[in-house]
């Protein structure tokens, strides 16, 4: 259940953490007992928050991507597996399969017209792509940049592979009770709560290293500084007083 809807640019990370991790974990742990919602209703309510939040974010931004779609599918599979009362091993396989598919997609996309590394790291929302490309072409470094993108792609795929391993290991270690029981919901809550420090942070570190390596390479190949490379940090023209 650790694959979550990806927050859009400018969205509060705190809001994302609340709807994707904190609130579902509390519901699964506190409201799944028989004298409250029960395990089935507790599971459905707990999963409805990240599911509803993902739908809300899509309606608001009118944008989606491959990673968000897989996150949406992951939540649906968690609910379906829980209702079918499958063994914990199937949840572990599902938790590993989603980021593994992401990693494979990132690598395979290298041979397509739309490499995912560009959508995730080298995109026009963050980087002044037109300026960087122009500088690369003027210096004759377009070929070297493609090699840099290939290296960055493998680093990014490595972060998803790490996520798959950590997801599987965490699910195997925690999910011991049969699905459909109060204990299982509480274990799922524990796994959800631990997903951020155990899975998200290490994978963010690998992704951050990939981005740092990409930016360092761009600086070397173009001669541009970071203030110029980053679209959001370009200096604004001074305002004239009236």
C-alpha angles and dihedrals in degrees: 000000000000095000104095139183108276113242115238122240112291094015118136110260088206091060090050092051092049096051097037103038119002102046097040090049092051092048094048092047102039106029104039097084119111092248091057126032097328126232097285097047090040090054092048093048093045092052094042092069099062089036093052092042091054091050091047092050091049093049090047098046099027087216133112138167141195094269093050090049092052090048090053091049090048092057092048091050092050090054093044093049090048093051090047089049094228122178120270092252090070091055089050091051091048092048090053096040097059098058089037089058089049091053093048090048091052091053096043091048089065087080094050134077091255112050110195091221087070093050092048105036112001102051136133094245091070107016129048090240096175092055094045092048091048092051092047092052094046090053094043092241099123091108093050089049091055089055088050090052090050091053090047090050092056091048091050091048087050090058090056091047089052089049091052092052094046093045092052094045093048093048092048091048096048111027103079104133126080116269114256093042129110089240092055092053090050090050089049088051090052091049091049092050092048094046093084100054096031101040114009099048097050091046091048088053091054091045090048090053090050090052092047090050090049094049093046089052092048091051091051095046098043105028089228121137124232093257088061096041095051110072094204093053100051111124115258118226111262116262116245117226118236 
